[in-house]
Amino acid sequence: MTTRRNFIKKAALGTAAISFGGIIPGMSAKSYANVIGANDKIRVGAIGVNSRGTAVSTNFAKQKGCEVIYICDVDSRAIGKCINSIDQAVGYKPEGIKDLRKMVEKKDVDAVIIATPDHWHAPAALLAMQAGKNIYLEKPCSYAPAEGELLMQAAKKYNRVLQMGNQRRSWPNVCEGIQALKEGIIGKVYFGKSWYTNNRKPIGIGKEVPVPEWLDWELWQGPAPRVAYKDNIIHYNWHWFWHWGTGEALNNGTHMIDILRWGMEVDYPTMVNSAGGRYFAEDDWETPDTQIINIEFGNKFSMSWEGRSCNGRTIEGSSVGSMFYGEKGSLLITGSDGYKIFGLDNKLIKEQNSKIPIDPRNLMNPAEKLDAFHIQNFFDAIREGEKLHSDIESGHKSTLLMQLGNIAQRVGRSLRIDPTNGHILSDPEAMKLWSRDYEPGWEMII
């Protein structure tokens, strides 16, 4: 009989494919129940559900052995939309709560989903761990590097499961491609290139206006120092303001740089630099819309990330991707659950394509069926102690690479890095951006 443990191992090798909402081909209903239909339900509360959070919450609710019982957001409209989405998907309505601090204290919650704006990610995760909850944390794991280090400490102190949403680490064909890479399919790998492109529009010049009646602006700001409300911040444009967001580098770059770090088996770098800026329009957008981050690991490896928020010209035929370059050829992880292997003569040696379609530019839910693998890995870690595909230590290291790129961008120079812990060397000005200022009373304290 196919067990859950065996199925997950097969999925990681790309030898099993999930049929979302139905029986997996070749498996009986009984075997399927053993895979994702355990009787011990995991009860979940979701925090931050305006867009991506609704997609993740609904995906969780569709998984057997899981019940999403609370929906939490500072936007009353978002709560209603998410409740309706789950009701339409699975036929029940979770309870809505505005204040995440009240939700994480609920005794009937086993785990929480965090899909808030970036400045809330680490503080919310810490509050949840202190309340005894397990965490599914969307990327990036933190707004600033110091927060990521605090989360690593907290996960050990409170003995909680913390999965970061680097979902591609659970996609079967991506896992297969990375395994082939590690087994030497293109020989020694020495360089990696990743990218993200889009056609985002200008955000204009914001005006101070009264806070909408549906929004708790005080709670939305939470740990961030207080500023006046403007009409071009919420909901998505906060990504492009340094006060709350981390730019395209952390918004999307984290995913693809994580693939490079995973495949090249590297941890902390020795040097990071960045070039770019806000070139496309003259508006309130502060983070780069065009950026190239270069990362070196001694004299052994290097990698780069290219972000173009406002020019969607693809690279290697994909709006997102990661390419590994080695002594015998190259391996491309495509924007979908697939990979291609090329020889030094540029001839295609092997191609593995996803049978499950995705849309990398879908801001809400690009790959629901594939992401179910990552959710199941999270459940298996809670129920059975399975190894997480993207634990907080791994998530922090990948997040940090992009954070260091942004710090280099903001101070305008290359950074020398301690390869033992990722800290910036001999640059007090840059180290000021290692952490952040908090609104008094909202500091992260383990």
N, C-alpha and C positions, 0 to 999 in steps of 0.2 A: 504493500500500500504506500502511496506517496505521502510522506509526512511534510509538515510545514517547513522543517529545517532543510530537508532535501530539496523542496521546491525553491526555497530562497537561493540555495546554492546553484541550482540549475538556472534560475533566472539570471544570476550574476554572470553566467557563462553564455547567456543568450540562447539557451536551448529550450526555454519555455516562454510562451507569450500569454499575457493575460487577456481575457475577454471580459471587458469591463461590464459589470452588471449581469453577467451570465456565467455559465460553466466554462472552465478552461478546457480547450480541446484535448481529448484523450484522457480526461479525468472523470471519475464518477461523481455524483452529487455528494456521496459520503466522503470521498477523498477531498473534494473541494471544501467541504465544511471543516475538515481538519486543517486546511491551509489558512483560511481567513474567517472561519466561523466559530471561533472559540466562544464558550458560554460565559467566560468571565469578561463582561463588557467593560470597556474603558470609557469612562464618562469624561467628556471634554467641555471646556469653556473656551470660547474664541474671543480674542481681543483685537480690535481694529478690523472692521469688516466692510469698509466702504466699497472696496473693489477686489483686490487680490485676496483679502481676508474672507470675503464671501465665497470665492472660488475654492479656497483651501478648506473652509468650514464645510461646505457642501460635499466636497470630496471625502472628507473625514466621515461625514454622516452616512455616505453611501457604503462605507466599509462595514462588513459584518463584524460583530464584536465591538462596535463603537456606537456611542450615542452622544451627540452634541446637545448638551442640556442648557447651556447659557451662551448668550450672544452679548458682547460688550462693546460699546462704542460711544464716543462723545457726541456723535451725530445721530439724533433720534431717527432721521430718515434712513440712515444706513442700517440701524437695528431692524427696522421694519422690513427692508428689502432682503436682508440676510435670512430673517425668520421665514419669510415667504419662499425664498429659494430652497431652504431646507425642507419646508413643508411640501413644496411641489416635488422635490426629489425623493423623499422618504416617508412623507405622510404624517409628520408630527411637527409641533412648534416648540422650539426652545424658549426659555424665558429671557427677556431682555433686561440688561443692567447697564447703567451709564458709567459707573465708577469701577475701574479695574481693581482697585484696592479692596472693594467689597466682594468682587467676584472671586479673587484668588483665595479669599478666606472661607469660601463655601466648602463645607466638609464633604459634600458629595462629588467634588471635582477631583479626578485623578490626574488629569493633564490639561495643559492650556496651549492654545495656538496663539502666537504673537505675530501679527501682521500690521503693526502700527507704523507710523512714520519713524524714520531711523533714530531720532533722538530719544525715542521711548523704548527701543529694543532691549538694551541691556538693563535699564532700571526696572522695566516690567518683568524681565526674566528673573532678576534677583528677587523681586518681591514674591514672585510665584514660587521660586525654590525655597525661600524662607517660610512660605506657607505649606511646604511639603509637596508641591506639585512637580510633575514632570513637564518638560517644555519641548514644543516644536516651534523653533524660532526661524522665521524667514530671514533671508540675508538682507543686509550684513548683520553679523551678530552684535555689532557695537557701532556707535557713532565715532568713538575715539579709541586708540589702542589701549589706554589704561582700563577702559571698561571691559575689553575682551579679556585682559589679564584677571580682572576681578571675577568675571564669570567662570573662568577656569578654576579659580580658587573656590568659588561658591559651589560649583558642581561637586567638587570633592568634599567640601565641608558638610554639605547637606545631603550628599549621596543621592543626587537626582540624575535622571536620564535627560540629556539635553541634546536634541538633534537639530542641526542647522539645515536650512532648506536649500542645500546644494543638491537638488534632486537628481541631477545627471549622474551622481555617484551610485544611483540605484537603477538607472536605465540599462536594460540588458545588453544591447549592442555596444553602448559606450563602455560598459564594463569589459565586454569581450575585446574591444579595440585596445583598451588600456592594458589588459592582460597580455595581449599579443606584443604590445610595445615593450613591456617589462621582460618578456621572454626573448627579446632581441630581434623582432621581425625587421627592424630597420637599423640594427646595430646600435652602437653607442649614440645616444641622443645628447646633443650639446646646445640646441637652441629651440625655443618655442615661441610662436607668435599667436596672439589671440585678438579678437576684435568684436565690436558691436557697432552697427549702423542703424540710423533711423531718419525720419523726416519730421522732426518736431517743429512746431510753429512758435513764433514769438509769444511771450507772456505779457508784454505791455508794461506800462508804468502803473503800479498799484496806487490806489487811493484809500486813505483812512475812511472807513465807513462803520456804521454800527454793526456789532456782531449779530449775525442771523439768529433768530429765535430757536432754530433747531440745533445750534452748536454751543457746547460748553467750551469756550475759548480758553478759559483758565485751566481746565483739565487737559485740553489738547496740548497746551504748552508744557504742562507738567514739569519735568526737570529742567527745561530750558529757561534762561532768564527772560523776564517778561518784556514784550514789545507790543506796540499797537497792532490791532487787526487791520489788514488790508485786503482788498477784494481780489487779489491775484495770487493768493497763497494756497488756499484750500480748494480742491483736495490734492491735486497731483503736483502742483508747481513748487511745493515746499522742497522737493528734491534739489532744486537749483539754487537754494539759499543756504549759505554756510551755517547759518544759525540753527537750522534743523536738519538739513540734508547733507549728502556726501557726494552729489554729482553722479554723472553716468558711470564713473569708475566703480563706485560701490553699488549703484543701482543695478547695473548689468555686468560690469567688468568682473565682479567677484566670481560669478559663475564660470566664466571662461578661463580666468587666471587660475582658478581652483583645479580645473582639468589639467592645465600645464603642470602645476605643482604636484598633483597626484601622479601623473605619468612620469615626470622626471625625478620623483622621489626626493624632493628638496624641502627644506624647512625655512630657515631664516636667511636672508640675503646678506651681501656685503656692501652693496651700493645700489641706490635708487635715484633716478632723476625723472623729470617730467617736462614736456614742452606742450604748450597749447594756450587756449584762452576762450573767451566769449567773443566769437568773431561774427556770427551770423546776423545778429540784430543788436540794436541799442535799446535795451529794456532793463528790467530789474534782475534778470538772470545773472547770477554771480559765479557759479561754478563753470568749468570749461565746457563748451559745446564741441570742442575739438581738442583731443588730448592724446599724446603718446607717452606711455610710461615704460621706461626701460629698467630692468632689474637684473643685477649680476649676482652670481653665487661663486665668489672667488674667481679663479681662472678656469673653472670646470664647466659652468653652465651659464646661460643667460636666457631671458625671456622678455617679451614686450606685449603691451596691450595697446590697441588703437581704438579710440572711441570717436565716432562722428555722429553726434545727436541730430544734426540738421542737414545731413547729406547721406541719403540711404544707398549710395552705390555699394554693391556687395563685393565681397572678397571671396575668391574660390567658389563663387556662385551662391553664397549664403550671407545673410545679414548678420549672423553670429557664427563663431567657430573658433577652433583651436588647431593649430598645425604644429606637429613635431618634426624637427629636422635632424637626421642622423647620418652616420657614416655610410649606410647602405641605401638610404632612401628617405621618404617622408610619409607621415601618417596624419591624415586629416580627420578630426572629429567634427562632423557637420552640425548644422543647427538643429537637426532632428536626431533621433536615436539611430545614428549610423556612423560609419567610418569608411575611409578610402586609404589604400596603401599604394604608394608610387615608388618606382625604382629611381635611381639616379639619372636615368635617361628620360624621366618624366612620364614613362608609360605606366598606366594603371595596372597594378598587380592583383588587387582584390578590392571588392566593394561590397559593403553590407548596408542595406537600407532598412529603414524602419517600416514596419507594416502598419504602424499607428501614426496617422498624420498629426503634425503639430504646426502652430503658427508662432514663431519666435517673437513677432511684434505685437501679439495679443497681450495687452497690459494686464489683463485679469486672469486668464486661464489658458496659457498656451499649450499645456500638455497634461490634461487631467488624468488620462488613462495611464500614462507612464509614471506620473507622480505618485500613483497608488502604490507602486513598489517601495518608494521612500517612506510613505506612511506606514506600510506594513512592517518595514524594518524597525521603525520607531516603536510599533506595538510589540514586536518580538523582543526588543530590548527591555521593554517594561515587563512583559509577561515571563520571559524565559532567560533574560540576561544575554541575549544575542549582542554581538558587537555592532555598534552603530556604524553606518556607512559615512556619516559626517558628524562626528562628535565635536564638542566645543573646542578641544585643542586643535583639531584639524581645521575647524571653521575659523578660529581666531587667526591661525597662520595665514590662511588664504585672504581673509579680510584685511589683515595687517599689510600685505603687499600693496593693496590698493590705497590703504590709508597713508602709507609712506609715500606713495606716488603723489597723493594730494598735498601732503605736507611739503614735499619738494616743490610742487607747483606753487604753493602759496608763499614760500620763502624765496623762491627763484634761484635755487642752486641744487646741485647734487648732494645727496646725503650719504655719509659713510655709516654703515650699520654693523653692530656687533652680531656676528653669526650665531652666537650661543643663545641669544634671547630676543633679537630683533630690535633692540634699542638703538636710538640715534647716538652717534659718537661725536663729542666735541662740538656741539652746536646748540647752545642754550636756547636760542631763539626758536629753532625748530622743535625742541623738546617742550616748549610751551604749548604746542599743539598736540602733544602726546595725550593730554587729558582735556577736559573742558570745564567751563564755569557752569555752576548749577544755580538755579533759583534757591535761595536760602530755605532750608528744610527739606529739600529734595535730593540731597547728596546720596550717592551710593555708599552704603556702609555694610560690610559683611558682618 
